[in-house]
Amino acid sequence: MSSHLPSRITPPDPTFAAAAAERLAALATPPGALGRLGDAAVWISAAQGQVPPQPLSNVRLVIFAGDHGVAQHGVSAYPPEITGAMVRAFVAGRAGVSALAAAHDVHVRILDLGVDADLSDLPTDVSAHKVRSGSGPIHLEDALTSEQTQQAIGVGRLVAAEEIAAGAQLLISGDMGIGNTTPAAAMIAATLGLPAEEVTGRGTGIDDATWSHKRDVVQQALDRTADRTCDPIETLTALGSADLAATTGYLLAAAEAGVPVLLDGLMSVACALIAEQIAPGATAWYAAGHRSTEAAQSLALDKLGLEPLLDLGLRLGEGSGAVAAVPVLRSAIAVLRDVALLSELMGPA
């Protein structure tokens, strides 16, 4: 494991969680009536170190894009060329998450870490941190070299620092890459010690025959790397990709800096699982935005002890589920800030 990475993350100050829970109990609402909104309010208060918490006026999403070698091996319903086309859609503000982000006042940044396409006509900052074009097909060879893994983790850390410097109160990671549910499922399987059968999902909506093939590819990747995946950095090198390694670095840096993160679907949760392995305690800074249709995501969330805010059957990726959950988190903040205390309504006892 790399020595420059943190060994343990300092959690949010429990005194703020206690104060938020005390305020929640004192609101002019029946006990427990706010349900999971109350839980979310306590979490964000502790993460901010402030009771009541501040409204979320600066929420920032970074979409990490990359192509995956397995996409050339029949695991997706879509061709790899879609990745580059979608990066263009993000830049134009016309993708699914673009609409959600505009509706919910979330700043969006798109980064090409490993897209196998010529994007030189796009703004230079899109590909300024590119690590490579595509990744190795993980059932046949490693996704990355060790040096590329470290480079990508470093990019993620740098980008998180830049977003935090821009005033981020809440960070979200998004993903774009045809075939990316295959390495993400493999990462989760390797980390949790599960067979491919339990983690392989339908991704973009594949049929039964393609699913069986995808499962076999995941199992082949797990068998190929079985002696190495006790190390989370090795897992990223062997089974991940540049975009997934960068996402992991981004999540690590956020937890280190004490900035809360709203996780999205399979890819961000797979990376959160790796981040927790690298730096125990990181998960205390993460909340789950939504439950995707991928079984592996639910398995990883259970391991992390996170309960999603939304369960809408989403499987778009891009950060869309987490962005859709931002209004829920804002609602949680609003009730803890603006609902009267019962003592204020009733006067002195």
C-alpha positions as CSV (number, residue, x, y, z in Angstrom):
1,M,0.0,0.0,0.0
2,S,1.3,3.5,-0.8
3,S,2.8,5.2,2.1
4,H,1.6,8.7,1.1
5,L,-2.0,7.7,1.5
6,P,-3.7,8.3,4.8
7,S,-4.0,5.4,7.2
8,R,-7.1,6.6,9.0
9,I,-9.6,9.4,8.5
10,T,-10.8,11.6,11.4
11,P,-14.6,11.3,11.5
12,P,-17.0,14.3,11.9
13,D,-17.0,15.6,15.4
14,P,-19.6,13.6,17.4
15,T,-20.5,16.6,19.6
16,F,-22.2,18.2,16.6
17,A,-24.1,15.1,15.8
18,A,-25.3,15.0,19.4
19,A,-26.3,18.6,19.3
20,A,-28.1,18.1,16.0
21,A,-30.0,15.1,17.4
22,E,-30.9,17.1,20.4
23,R,-32.3,20.0,18.3
24,L,-34.1,17.4,16.1
25,A,-35.8,16.0,19.2
26,A,-36.8,19.5,20.4
27,L,-38.5,20.5,17.1
28,A,-42.3,21.1,17.0
29,T,-42.8,17.7,15.3
30,P,-43.8,14.4,16.8
31,P,-40.8,12.2,17.7
32,G,-39.5,10.4,14.7
33,A,-41.9,12.1,12.4
34,L,-39.2,13.4,10.1
35,G,-37.9,9.9,9.5
36,R,-34.8,9.7,7.4
37,L,-34.8,13.4,6.8
38,G,-33.9,13.7,10.4
39,D,-31.0,11.3,10.1
40,A,-29.7,13.1,7.0
41,A,-29.9,16.4,8.9
42,V,-27.9,15.0,11.8
43,W,-25.3,13.7,9.4
44,I,-24.9,16.9,7.4
45,S,-24.7,18.9,10.7
46,A,-21.9,16.8,11.9
47,A,-20.1,16.9,8.6
48,Q,-20.4,20.7,8.5
49,G,-19.5,21.0,12.2
50,Q,-22.5,23.4,12.6
51,V,-25.9,23.2,14.2
52,P,-28.2,24.0,12.5
53,P,-26.4,23.3,9.2
54,Q,-25.8,25.8,6.5
55,P,-28.0,25.6,3.3
56,L,-26.2,23.9,0.4
57,S,-25.5,26.7,-2.0
58,N,-22.3,25.2,-3.6
59,V,-22.7,21.6,-4.6
60,R,-20.2,20.3,-7.1
61,L,-20.2,17.2,-9.4
62,V,-17.1,15.9,-11.2
63,I,-17.8,13.3,-13.9
64,F,-14.8,11.1,-14.4
65,A,-14.9,9.6,-18.0
66,G,-12.9,6.7,-19.4
67,D,-13.2,3.7,-21.8
68,H,-12.8,0.1,-20.6
69,G,-11.0,-2.7,-22.5
70,V,-13.8,-5.1,-21.6
71,A,-16.3,-3.1,-23.7
72,Q,-14.6,-4.6,-26.7
73,H,-15.6,-8.0,-25.4
74,G,-19.3,-8.1,-25.6
75,V,-20.3,-7.0,-22.0
76,S,-22.5,-4.0,-22.9
77,A,-25.5,-3.2,-24.9
78,Y,-23.8,-0.1,-26.4
79,P,-20.6,0.3,-28.4
80,P,-17.5,2.0,-26.8
81,E,-17.9,5.0,-29.2
82,I,-20.8,6.2,-27.0
83,T,-18.3,7.3,-24.3
84,G,-16.8,10.1,-26.3
85,A,-20.2,11.1,-27.7
86,M,-21.5,11.5,-24.1
87,V,-18.5,13.5,-23.0
88,R,-19.5,16.0,-25.8
89,A,-23.1,15.9,-24.5
90,F,-21.8,16.8,-21.0
91,V,-19.8,19.7,-22.4
92,A,-22.9,20.9,-24.3
93,G,-25.0,20.6,-21.2
94,R,-27.4,18.1,-22.9
95,A,-26.9,14.9,-21.0
96,G,-29.3,13.4,-18.4
97,V,-27.4,14.6,-15.5
98,S,-27.0,18.0,-17.1
99,A,-30.8,18.6,-16.9
100,L,-30.9,17.4,-13.3
101,A,-27.9,19.6,-12.3
102,A,-29.5,22.6,-13.9
103,A,-32.7,22.0,-12.1
104,H,-31.0,21.6,-8.7
105,D,-28.2,24.2,-8.9
106,V,-25.3,21.7,-9.0
107,H,-22.0,22.7,-10.7
108,V,-20.8,20.1,-13.2
109,R,-17.2,19.4,-14.4
110,I,-16.3,16.7,-16.9
111,L,-12.9,15.1,-17.0
112,D,-11.5,12.7,-19.6
113,L,-9.2,10.3,-17.7
114,G,-9.1,7.5,-20.2
115,V,-11.5,8.1,-23.1
116,D,-10.4,6.3,-26.3
117,A,-11.4,9.1,-28.6
118,D,-10.0,12.3,-30.0
119,L,-11.6,15.1,-27.9
120,S,-9.0,17.7,-28.9
121,D,-11.8,20.0,-30.2
122,L,-13.3,20.3,-26.7
123,P,-12.0,22.8,-24.1
124,T,-8.5,21.9,-23.1
125,D,-9.4,21.4,-19.4
126,V,-11.5,18.3,-20.3
127,S,-8.5,16.2,-21.2
128,A,-5.8,18.1,-19.2
129,H,-5.4,15.2,-16.8
130,K,-5.8,12.2,-19.2
131,V,-3.9,9.2,-18.0
132,R,-4.3,6.9,-21.0
133,S,-6.7,6.0,-23.8
134,G,-8.9,3.1,-22.6
135,S,-7.9,0.5,-20.1
136,G,-6.7,-3.1,-20.4
137,P,-9.4,-5.8,-20.7
138,I,-9.4,-6.9,-17.1
139,H,-10.2,-10.6,-17.8
140,L,-7.0,-10.8,-19.9
141,E,-4.6,-8.2,-18.4
142,D,-4.4,-5.5,-15.8
143,A,-6.4,-2.4,-16.4
144,L,-3.5,0.0,-15.6
145,T,0.2,0.0,-14.7
146,S,1.1,0.7,-11.1
147,E,2.4,4.1,-12.2
148,Q,-0.9,4.9,-14.0
149,T,-2.9,4.0,-10.9
150,Q,-0.9,6.3,-8.7
151,Q,-1.2,9.0,-11.4
152,A,-4.9,8.7,-11.6
153,I,-5.4,8.7,-7.8
154,G,-3.3,11.8,-7.7
155,V,-5.5,13.4,-10.3
156,G,-8.6,12.7,-8.3
157,R,-7.0,14.2,-5.2
158,L,-6.0,17.3,-7.1
159,V,-9.4,17.7,-8.6
160,A,-11.1,17.3,-5.2
161,A,-8.8,20.0,-3.8
162,E,-9.7,22.3,-6.6
163,E,-13.4,21.8,-6.1
164,I,-13.0,22.4,-2.4
165,A,-11.0,25.5,-3.0
166,A,-13.9,26.7,-5.2
167,G,-16.1,26.5,-2.1
168,A,-17.7,23.1,-2.4
169,Q,-19.9,22.3,0.6
170,L,-20.8,18.9,-0.9
171,L,-19.0,16.8,-3.5
172,I,-20.5,14.3,-5.9
173,S,-18.6,12.0,-8.3
174,G,-20.1,10.9,-11.6
175,D,-19.0,8.4,-14.2
176,M,-19.1,7.9,-17.9
177,G,-17.7,4.9,-19.7
178,I,-19.3,2.1,-21.7
179,G,-18.6,-1.2,-20.0
180,N,-17.8,0.4,-16.6
181,T,-20.1,-1.7,-14.6
182,T,-17.9,-4.7,-15.4
183,P,-14.7,-3.4,-13.6
184,A,-16.8,-1.8,-10.8
185,A,-18.6,-5.2,-10.1
186,A,-15.2,-6.9,-10.2
187,M,-13.7,-4.4,-7.7
188,I,-16.6,-5.0,-5.3
189,A,-16.4,-8.8,-5.7
190,A,-12.7,-8.8,-5.1
191,T,-13.1,-6.6,-2.0
192,L,-16.0,-8.5,-0.5
193,G,-14.8,-12.0,-1.5
194,L,-17.8,-12.7,-3.7
195,P,-18.2,-14.7,-6.9
196,A,-19.1,-13.0,-10.2
197,E,-22.6,-14.6,-10.0
198,E,-23.5,-12.3,-7.1
199,V,-22.2,-9.0,-8.4
200,T,-22.8,-9.0,-12.1
201,G,-25.7,-6.8,-13.1
202,R,-27.5,-5.8,-16.3
203,G,-25.6,-2.5,-16.8
204,T,-27.1,-0.7,-19.8
205,G,-29.9,-3.3,-20.0
206,I,-28.2,-6.4,-21.5
207,D,-30.1,-9.6,-22.4
208,D,-29.7,-13.0,-20.7
209,A,-27.0,-14.3,-23.0
210,T,-24.9,-11.1,-22.7
211,W,-25.4,-11.2,-18.9
212,S,-24.0,-14.8,-18.8
213,H,-21.0,-13.8,-20.9
214,K,-20.4,-10.7,-18.7
215,R,-20.6,-12.8,-15.6
216,D,-18.0,-15.2,-17.1
217,V,-15.7,-12.2,-17.9
218,V,-16.0,-10.9,-14.4
219,Q,-15.2,-14.3,-12.9
220,Q,-12.2,-14.7,-15.3
221,A,-10.9,-11.3,-14.1
222,L,-11.4,-12.4,-10.5
223,D,-9.6,-15.7,-11.0
224,R,-6.7,-14.0,-12.9
225,T,-6.1,-11.5,-10.0
226,A,-7.1,-13.6,-7.0
227,D,-3.7,-13.5,-5.3
228,R,-3.4,-9.7,-5.5
229,T,-6.7,-8.1,-4.6
230,C,-6.2,-8.1,-0.8
231,D,-4.4,-4.8,-1.5
232,P,-6.9,-2.0,-2.6
233,I,-4.3,-0.2,-4.8
234,E,-3.5,-3.5,-6.5
235,T,-7.3,-4.0,-7.0
236,L,-7.5,-0.7,-8.8
237,T,-4.5,-1.5,-11.0
238,A,-5.7,-5.0,-11.9
239,L,-9.5,-4.6,-12.1
240,G,-10.2,-0.8,-12.2
241,S,-9.4,1.9,-14.7
242,A,-8.0,5.4,-14.8
243,D,-11.4,7.0,-14.2
244,L,-12.2,4.7,-11.3
245,A,-8.8,5.2,-9.7
246,A,-9.3,9.0,-10.0
247,T,-12.7,8.7,-8.4
248,T,-11.1,6.9,-5.5
249,G,-8.5,9.6,-5.1
250,Y,-11.3,12.2,-5.2
251,L,-13.3,10.4,-2.5
252,L,-10.2,10.0,-0.3
253,A,-9.2,13.6,-0.6
254,A,-12.8,14.8,0.3
255,A,-12.8,12.6,3.5
256,E,-9.3,13.8,4.4
257,A,-10.4,17.4,4.0
258,G,-13.6,16.9,6.0
259,V,-15.9,17.7,3.0
260,P,-19.1,15.5,2.8
261,V,-19.8,13.5,-0.3
262,L,-23.1,12.3,-1.8
263,L,-22.3,8.9,-3.5
264,D,-24.0,8.0,-6.7
265,G,-24.4,4.5,-8.2
266,L,-22.3,1.4,-8.7
267,M,-19.1,3.1,-9.8
268,S,-18.9,5.7,-7.0
269,V,-19.9,3.1,-4.4
270,A,-17.3,0.7,-5.6
271,C,-14.7,3.4,-5.3
272,A,-15.9,4.3,-1.8
273,L,-15.4,0.7,-0.8
274,I,-11.8,0.9,-2.0
275,A,-11.3,4.3,-0.3
276,E,-12.6,2.8,3.0
277,Q,-10.0,0.0,2.6
278,I,-7.2,2.5,1.9
279,A,-8.2,4.9,4.7
280,P,-10.5,3.4,7.3
281,G,-13.1,5.9,8.5
282,A,-13.6,7.6,5.2
283,T,-17.2,6.4,4.9
284,A,-18.2,8.6,7.8
285,W,-18.0,11.5,5.3
286,Y,-20.2,9.8,2.7
287,A,-23.9,9.5,2.3
288,A,-25.6,7.3,-0.3
289,G,-27.7,9.3,-2.8
290,H,-29.7,6.4,-4.3
291,R,-30.0,2.7,-4.7
292,S,-29.2,1.7,-8.3
293,T,-30.6,-1.5,-10.0
294,E,-27.1,-3.1,-9.7
295,A,-27.0,-5.8,-7.0
296,A,-23.3,-5.1,-6.4
297,Q,-24.0,-1.5,-5.4
298,S,-26.4,-2.7,-2.7
299,L,-23.9,-5.3,-1.5
300,A,-21.2,-2.5,-1.2
301,L,-23.6,-0.1,0.5
302,D,-24.5,-2.8,3.1
303,K,-20.8,-3.3,3.8
304,L,-20.3,0.4,4.2
305,G,-23.4,0.7,6.4
306,L,-25.1,3.3,4.2
307,E,-28.8,3.6,3.5
308,P,-29.7,5.4,0.2
309,L,-31.8,8.5,0.3
310,L,-33.6,7.5,-2.9
311,D,-34.7,4.2,-4.5
312,L,-36.1,5.1,-8.0
313,G,-34.8,2.3,-10.1
314,L,-32.2,4.5,-11.7
315,R,-29.3,3.1,-13.7
316,L,-28.2,6.1,-15.7
317,G,-24.9,6.8,-14.0
318,E,-23.3,10.2,-14.6
319,G,-23.9,11.2,-11.0
320,S,-27.6,11.5,-11.8
321,G,-29.0,9.6,-8.8
322,A,-26.9,11.6,-6.3
323,V,-27.9,14.9,-8.0
324,A,-31.6,13.8,-7.8
325,A,-31.0,13.3,-4.1
326,V,-29.6,16.8,-3.5
327,P,-33.1,18.3,-2.9
328,V,-33.7,15.6,-0.2
329,L,-30.5,16.7,1.6
330,R,-31.6,20.4,1.2
331,S,-35.0,19.4,2.7
332,A,-33.3,17.8,5.7
333,I,-31.2,21.0,6.3
334,A,-34.3,23.2,6.0
335,V,-36.3,21.3,8.7
336,L,-33.4,21.5,11.2
337,R,-32.9,25.2,10.4
338,D,-36.4,26.5,10.1
339,V,-38.9,24.4,12.0
340,A,-39.7,26.0,15.4
341,L,-38.7,24.4,18.6
342,L,-41.7,23.1,20.6
343,S,-40.5,25.2,23.6
344,E,-40.8,28.4,21.4
345,L,-44.4,27.6,20.6
346,M,-45.4,26.5,24.1
347,G,-43.5,29.1,26.1
348,P,-41.9,28.4,29.5
349,A,-43.1,25.2,31.2
